[in-house]
Every structure is written in C-alpha cells, then in structure tokens.
Amino acid sequence: MEQGLKLYHGSILGGLDTILANAKSHTDGGRVAYFTADRVYALVCCRSREENFVTMGPKDGVQHYFERFPDQLRIMYDGKEGFLYSPLATDTLKNTRGNSFESREDVSVFQAEHILNVYAEILNEEAAGNVIIHRYSDIDPADQKYHANYFRDHLNDPIFAEYREFLYRHFSPLWDACEDQESEE
C-alpha cells in the first residue's frame, strides 16, 4: 500500500476500536471490512443502515453527489454526528477498486475525527472542491421522475428490505400513480 495514504471508515457509532469484516465485498461477495481513501465518501457513510442510500460516485477524479429527492443531503445528514476511523495497520487491506480498500479480517482502528454535523462537513468539502453536489432542483425533471418511479416499481425487491421505509417516505410523494390506477380514471 502507498506510504502516507490516509484511509477512513465512516460510521454513526462512536467509540469503536475495531471495524468488523461483516460487510459484503463488491468484488466477490465475501465478508470484509471496508475503508476508503476518499474522506468525502467516508462522510456519506455516516448514516444508519435504514438510510443505506448512497447516490455518489467519482467522475474525473472528483466525487459527484446526486440528490434523488428534495433536500436529500440536508435530510440525511443535517444535525447528525459521525465518526471517521482510520486503521492502526494496513497490512490486511487490499485496494479493490478506485479508492476502496477491503480486509477479510477485522481491522483495529482509532477514531480519527468526531464530526458534530456531517451535513456541515460535507458542505465544507463542497466549498473546498472535493465534491460536486447536484441538487434535486437542478436535476432534469425526467431524470427525477425516472428515479422516483424506479423505487415505486422495485420497492419490494429484497435488496431494499433494510431501508424500504426510508425509500417509501422520500419517494412516494414523487412517483406517478401506478398504471392500473391511471387506466381506471
């Protein structure tokens, strides 16, 4: 691993001394502990499992965050605290893709930062040019509708089980009426 590379794991839980290898690997489905070299991405990971909704990805070396419902960023992060952890050692961590690192073993960590307001910190990162935020009001209405209706049509898919209520609460006011309801009118 590159010397001096700072790695982060974002969480809403304080006081951790170990990040457990209990997440599903994006490369092979095995159990891993995740870290990232991207501080902004670690910040958006400071959320509950019931809000496991990440709408962010890199393009041309900069993270882009897309709001898929009105005030998404503020709703998910304003007034919420988070914790960024860094590994004590990196010998078990492997770079799997881009800024992502995985360990098949639990990783001992230290609390690198306590973030009092994750939203304010993400806005600081935006001001520093480390993330481009695409606010809902600036997104093409057809794209807005596409995403809302996608969740309408896939709300009961098993992949969304943990955060189905979150999706329903934020997307149901945005989606079109179901085809059957429209044809009854």
N, C-alpha and C positions, 0 to 999 in steps of 0.2 A: 504494500500500500504506500502511496505517496507520502513522504515525510511532511509533517505540518498540516496535513489535510484534517480539517475540523469536521467531525460528524455529530449529528443530532438525532435524537428521538423525541418527538413532541408528544405530550400527554396532558390530561387534565388532572392526573394524580400526582400529588407531591410526595416527597419523602421516599422515593424508590431508590433501591440500591442495586437492583437487577432488572434488566429487561428480559422477560421470558421468551423463549423461542416457541411461541404459541400462535403466531400469525401464519397464514397460508402464503407460501412462496409464489410469486408471479411467474417464476421460471419453470418450476417442476411440481408445484403443489405440496411439497414437503413443509414441515413446520420450521419456522425461522423467527429470529428477532430482526427487526428492520431498523436501519439507520439511513440518514441522508446527508449528503454534503451541502444540501440546499437549505439554508436557515428558514427561508420563506415557506418551503414545503413542510418543514417541521412545525412551523407555526399553525398551518391549516390542519395539522394532525391533532391539535389541541382541541378535541371535541369528543363528545360521548359516542358510544357505539350506536346509539339510537339516532345519531345525526351523521352517520357514515356517508357523507355526501361530499365528495371532492370533485370540483369542477375546474381543475387546474392542470396545466401541463406546460413544458418548455417549448419555446419556438425561438430559433435564432439565439440561443443562449440566455433567454430571459423567460421567467415564468409568466404565464398568462392565466389570470383567474376570470372565469366567466360566471356571472350571476345568472342563474336559470329561473329565479323567481324574484319579485321586487324586494329590494333591500336585503338580499341573501347574506351578504358579508356581515352587515350590521346585526342581523337577526341571529346569526350563528355564533358571533364572536364578541359582540359589544358587552362589556362589563364582566366577561368571563376570564378567569385566570388560567394560565397554562404553565407548563414546566418543560424546559428543554434540557435533556440529559445528553451527556457525552460519555463514550466508553472509556473505561480505565485502561484497556488494552485493545488493540485492533487485530490481534493475530488470528482470530476466528472469523473475522469479517471479510467477505469477498464482494468485490464490485460486480453486480449482476447486470446493471443497465444504467447508463447515464450517471446520475448522482445517487443511485440506490445501492445500498450495501446490505447483505444478509449474513446472518450467522446461524448455523444449525444448532449452536449451543446457546444457553443463556449467557447474557453479557453483563458483567459488573459495570456499573455506571456511577457517575457523580452528577449532582444537579448543577448544570452549567448556568442556568438562568431561571428565575421565577418571573413570569410575565404577569403583571397585575391586570392588564386589559389587552387581550390578544388582538382585538379589533384595532385599537390604537397602534399597536406594534406593527400590524400588517400595513396600516396607513403610513407609518414611518418608512417601512420598506418600499412602499409605492413611491413616496417622495424621494427616496434615495435611488430610484430607478431599478430596483431589484425585482419588481413585479409590475405587470401592466394589468389593471383591473378593468374588465369590460362590464360596465354596469348594465343592469337589466334594461333601463330606459334607452340605452344606446344600441341594443341588440335588435336586429331586424325582426319585426313582429311575426313574420312567417317562421323564423327560427325559434322565437319564443313559443309559439303555438305548437310547433313540432315537438319540442321537448316536453311541454305540458301534456300533450296527447300521448306521447310515448309512455309516460308514467301512468296515465289513465288506462292504457291498454296492457301494461305489464305490471301493474301494482301487486298482483298476487303471485308473481314469479318468485320462486324460493330465494333467489339471490337478494331480494329486498326485504326478507322476513324481519330482520332486526330493526329496520328503520322504515317500515311500511307506514306507520302512523305519521312520522315526520313528512314523508312524501305526500301523503293524502292531505295533511294540514296545509302544506305550502303550494301544492299543485292543483288540487281540486277546484279552487276558485278560478283557475286559468284555463282549464280544459274545456273543449267543446262538449256539448251534450252527446251522448252515445248515439250511434247511427240509428238504433232501434227507436230511440225517443224522438229523433228528428223525423223519421218516416211516419210516426203516429200523428204528427201535427197537421 
